[in-house]
Amino acid sequence: MPSCHGLILAGGLSTRMGTDKSQLCRNQQTMLEYTESLLQSLGLDVLVSGGDVGIPDVVPQLGPLGGVYTVVNKCQVEGLLVEALLIVPVDMPLLTPAVLQHLIRTGEMSGAAVCYEGCYLPLYLPVNEVLSNYLAEVFAEGSTLPRSVKKLLTAVNAEQLPVTEPTSLVNTNTPEEWLSIKSLVGGDDAE
């Protein structure tokens, strides 16, 4: 099995939510704890980008791609063998192991980046020369290339799978969105 690591993106400002999304509670776990346990249930070592406990971004506030760039860079500098990342945002409270396992299996079989149609995260992303070169180009000083995961998917020729469990791919960005699914996830008032 390739050396796939889980990567939780927890570095957002949570501006629309008004509070740190990683600390919202789901069944007596913070969203960060839930997401970490989800990835660990798949046998993955887990890295966290951003937030209070994660790897700080090399260049702050550049969104999800900035977090990916930081972690890939750190792994290369530290000599950590990471052949692929399963990248998951911290704000998907209905995400299931089956949905993630399908990405891993498909990505390992094809050797390609894999996400779901119309939903660029979660993402199975091989860490290879194509990715490294693309990130180096995007984050080079003076680069005007867009720093978006969507553009990354095009650059690495990602495969998009049909969505079979759309509810599991819902993310929560506002208090209203969180409240609308709170009863489904056992959310409590500790945030």
SVG drawing of the C-alpha trace seen along z (x, -y; Angstrom):
<svg xmlns="http://www.w3.org/2000/svg" viewBox="-32 -40 47 42">
<polyline fill="none" stroke="black" stroke-width="0.4" points="0.0,0.0 1.4,-3.4 2.4,-5.7 -0.8,-7.7 -1.3,-10.2 -4.4,-12.0 -4.3,-15.8 -6.9,-17.8 -7.2,-21.4 -8.0,-23.4 -6.4,-26.7 -9.3,-28.8 -10.4,-32.0 -14.0,-30.7 -15.2,-34.2 -18.6,-33.2 -19.0,-30.8 -18.0,-33.4 -16.1,-30.8 -13.3,-28.2 -15.0,-25.4 -12.5,-22.9 -13.8,-23.4 -17.5,-22.8 -18.7,-19.7 -20.1,-16.6 -21.1,-13.7 -18.8,-15.0 -15.9,-15.4 -14.6,-18.6 -14.7,-18.6 -10.9,-18.3 -11.1,-15.2 -13.8,-13.7 -12.0,-14.2 -8.8,-12.9 -10.5,-9.8 -12.2,-9.3 -8.8,-9.3 -7.2,-7.1 -10.0,-4.6 -8.7,-4.1 -5.2,-3.3 -3.7,-6.7 -1.2,-8.8 -2.7,-12.2 -1.2,-15.7 -3.0,-18.9 -2.6,-22.1 -3.3,-25.3 -5.3,-26.0 -3.9,-25.9 -2.3,-22.5 -1.5,-22.2 1.5,-23.0 1.5,-26.8 1.2,-28.0 4.4,-29.0 2.5,-31.9 -0.6,-32.7 -4.1,-33.0 -3.8,-31.5 -6.6,-29.0 -6.6,-25.3 -3.9,-25.2 -1.6,-27.2 -2.1,-24.4 -1.4,-21.7 1.7,-23.5 3.0,-24.0 2.5,-20.3 4.0,-18.9 7.0,-21.3 7.4,-20.3 7.3,-16.6 9.9,-17.0 12.2,-19.1 11.9,-16.6 12.3,-13.6 8.9,-12.1 7.9,-9.5 4.5,-10.6 3.4,-9.1 -0.2,-10.5 -2.4,-12.7 -6.0,-12.1 -7.0,-15.8 -10.1,-16.5 -11.5,-19.9 -12.3,-20.1 -15.9,-21.2 -17.6,-18.1 -19.5,-16.6 -21.3,-13.9 -18.2,-12.5 -18.0,-8.7 -15.1,-6.2 -16.7,-4.6 -16.7,-7.8 -13.0,-8.3 -12.0,-4.7 -13.5,-4.9 -11.2,-7.8 -8.2,-6.0 -8.9,-2.7 -9.6,-4.5 -6.5,-6.8 -4.2,-3.9 -5.5,-1.8 -5.2,-4.7 -2.2,-6.5 -4.2,-9.7 -5.6,-12.5 -9.3,-11.7 -12.2,-13.7 -16.0,-13.7 -17.8,-15.6 -18.5,-19.2 -16.7,-18.8 -12.9,-19.2 -12.5,-18.2 -12.0,-15.5 -9.2,-14.7 -6.8,-11.8 -3.6,-13.5 -0.5,-11.7 2.6,-13.5 4.9,-13.4 7.0,-15.5 4.0,-16.9 2.5,-18.1 5.8,-19.5 6.5,-21.4 3.0,-22.8 3.1,-24.0 6.6,-25.5 5.4,-27.4 2.2,-28.7 4.0,-29.7 7.1,-31.2 7.7,-34.8 5.9,-37.1 3.7,-34.3 0.3,-35.4 -1.1,-31.9 -4.3,-31.3 -3.9,-29.6 -6.9,-27.3 -7.5,-23.6 -9.8,-23.7 -6.9,-24.8 -4.7,-22.2 -7.2,-19.5 -6.9,-20.6 -3.1,-20.8 -2.7,-17.2 -5.5,-15.8 -7.7,-14.7 -10.3,-12.0 -13.8,-12.9 -16.0,-10.2 -19.8,-10.3 -21.3,-11.3 -23.3,-8.5 -23.7,-9.9 -24.2,-13.7 -25.1,-14.3 -21.7,-13.1 -20.0,-15.8 -21.8,-18.7 -19.6,-21.2 -20.7,-23.8 -19.6,-27.4 -22.2,-29.4 -24.0,-29.0 -27.3,-28.4 -25.7,-25.5 -24.3,-24.0 -27.7,-24.3 -29.4,-22.6 -27.3,-19.5 -26.7,-19.6 -29.5,-17.2 -28.0,-14.7 -24.6,-14.7 -25.3,-14.9 -23.9,-18.4 -24.0,-19.9 -23.7,-23.4 -20.0,-23.2 -18.1,-25.0"/>
</svg>
